[in-house]
């Protein structure tokens, strides 16, 4: 793996040039049809999802979408989903379960949106409902952190049979800036916090939190998106061919055991 430090990877994970969910969908899946709305309030453009094919395997694909410029980031709410985004994701996952399609989630968010409207519409309940429902979803689920994986906003799509990360992505309970502000009352110590938090792919793999690291080209995934997409596709196809053969009861049992096995890690 690369010799970049934790803060270097935080910077890379946040780059606007980094491949987005839609960039990867375009390169990995065929005949993709986007499905919109939560059937309750509205469509949240920070979350995209739909159905398509991974080679011959029909799949449901869901992901958090950031923008490529200021205009698109405003439209996508900078990749910070509202509760209706998580409810849309759950609607698509339950549909996948009904039709026996595996679910593939791409995660790239600093966290769920914490505005007044989101709280009024039940942000906490929407995230908690996803955790509960995903824990017993009767179809294979693979979640991949492709940039930032922040807090419950990321975990709401990451209760999966397999959790993977791109090499220069990060996954944590909150941002290094937030961690430093809480622990030391000094957000300027974010670089120090990033090292302490064990938020990089290699640290989390060593702790057993994630299952696989997908290597990026030198300098980051944005330097060769086609290569990164092909690596993800190859790993997805190989893994799904195995997971779809697992008995559904065993699949749920193993997924539950996986997350219940996480004890308290002494990382400080």
N, C-alpha and C positions, 0 to 999 in steps of 0.2 A: 504494500500500500504506500501512498505518498507520504512524504516527510513533512507535510504542512502541519502547523499546530492547530489547536482547536479554533482559535479566533480566525485564522486564515480560512478555515472551512465554513465558519459562520458567514464570513464575507462572500465566499463563493456561493453558498446556498441562497443568498439574497440577491444575487446578480439578476438584473432584469433580462439579460441575454440568455439566462438559463432556460433549457427546454421546459415548456409548460405541458400540462395534461393534454391539451389539444394537439400540440406538436407531436407528442408520442402516440396518441390515438391515430393520427394521420399516417404514421409510419409503421405501426404495429398491427393494426386491425383493418379488415376489409368490410365493405358494405355497412359502415357504421351509420346508425340512425339516432340522432339525438332526441331524447324525450324530456319534456320540460314540465315544470310546475309541481307543487306539492298537493294539489287537489284540496287546498284549504285556504291559502292566502294569496300566494303569487309565485312566480318563478324567480329563483335566486340565481343570478348569473355568476356568482362566485363558485357555484357547484355546477358542473356539467356531467351529463350521464346519458347512457343510451345502450343500444344493443348492436352487436356486430359479430365478426368471426375472427378467431385466432386460428389461422389455417382453416381446418375443417370443423373446429370446435366453436359452437355458438356460445357467446359470453355476454355478460352485462358489465359495462365499464363505467366507472364513476370516478370523478376527480375534482379536486379543488383547483380553480383556474385563476392565476394572476394575469395581469395585463402586460403588454409589451411596451406601452408608453403611458403617459399620464391620462390620456382620454380613456383608454381601455381599462387602466387600473381603477379609475373612478367608476366605470361601468361594472367592473368585477369586484368593486369594493376592496381592492387591494388583496384579494384572496382571503378575506375575512368573512366566512359564511354567516348568514342570518339563520334563525331557527328553521325557516322554510327551506333553506338549502339542505339541512340535515334531514328534514322530513321528506324532501324529494329523494335524497339518497336512500332513505329507508324504504320508501315506496318502490324504488327500482330494485332494491335488494329482495324485498318480499315477492315482487314479480319474478325475479330470477329464481327464487326458491320454488315458486309455483310451477315454472316451466323447466326446472332442473338445469338451469344455466349457472356455471361458475361465475363468481363475482371477482372483478379486479378493480382495486381502488388505488388511485394515485393521490398522494398527499403532499401539499405544498402550501402551508399557511403559518403565519405567525401566531394565529389563534382565532377562535370564534369572535365575531363582532360583539362588543360589550356595550353598545349604545342602549339608550332608554327603550326605544321601540323593540329591539331584540329581546330585552329582558321582559318587557310587557307581554310579548308573544311567546314567552316560555323557552328562552335559550337553554337554561339548565335542564329543563325537562326533555327537550329535544335531544340533547347530547346523551343524557342518561338513558333515554328510550333506545337510542341506537346501540349503546353498550349492551343493554339487556337483550335486545332482539338479535344482535349479531352473535352473541354468545351461544345462541341456540338455533342459528340459521341452518337449515338442512340443505346446504349446498356448499361446495368448496369456496373459500375466500382467501385471496392473496392481496395484501396491501403493501404498497411500495412508497417510501418517503423519497421524493425526487428533489426536494429543496429544503425548506423549513418544515419541521414537524413540531408545532407548538401547542402544548397543553392539551386540554380536553377537546379543543377544536380539531386537533389531529387524531387524538385517540378515538373520537367518534366514528372514524372510518378505519380504525386499525385493530379492532378485535377480530383477528383473522387467523386462519390455520397457519399461514406463513407471513411473516413481516420482514420485508427486505428494505435496504437503503442503498441509494447511490453513494458512491465512495465519499463524496464531498458534501453530502447532506447532513443535517443535524436533527435531533429528536430529543425533546426535553419538556419539563413541566412548565417552563416559562423562558423568556428571553434572558440572555446573560445580563443585559442592562437591568431588567427587572429583578433578577436574582441578586445582583450587586447592590441595588437600591434597598432591597429588603434586608440582606444580611449585613451590609456594611454602611447603609445609608449613603452610598456613593456610587451612582450609576457609571461614573468614569472608570470604575474598576471592572468593567465588563470583560476585558480580555482575560483578567485573572479568574473571573467567575467561569468563563467558558472552559478553562482547563479543569476547574474544580468539579464542574457539573457532569463530566463524563457523557457529553452529549453527541460525540462523534460516532460514526458508524463502527470504527474499529473498537472503541471503548464499549459500545453497547453489544457488539458481537461477542466480545470477551466476557461480558457479564451474562450472556445468554438471553438478553432482551430481544434481540433480532436474530433472524435465522440465516441471512445471507447478505453479503456486500457485493454490489455490482460495480465493477471497476469502471472508472471514467478515463478518458484520454488526458494526457498531460495538460494542465492548465484549467481543466474543468469540462463538464459535459457540453457546454456551449460550443466548444472547439470542434466537435464532431457529433452532431445530434444523430445522424444516421447510424453511426457506430454504436452509440449508447442505446438507441432504439432496437437495433438488431440484437444486442446483448440481452436486453430485457425480454425481447420476444423469444429468443432461444431458451432462456431460463423459464419463462412462463409456460411455454409449450411442454417442456420436459416435466415440469412440476405438475401441471394440470393433468397430463396423461396418467400420472400416478394417483392424484387426489380424486379424480372422478371414479376411480375403481374402489375407493374406500367405502365401506358400508356407512350409511348416513348416521347411524347411532354411534358408531365408533368415531366418526368424524367429529361429532359434537362432544363426545366424551373426551377426546384428545385435546380439542380446542379449549374446553373448560379446564382441564387439568393443566394445560400449558400456562394459562393466565393465573390460576390459583397457586401455581408453584413459585411465583415470584415472591420471594421473601423480602426482608429489609436488607438493602445493600449498604455496606459501610463504605461510602465513597468520600466522606469528608475527612 
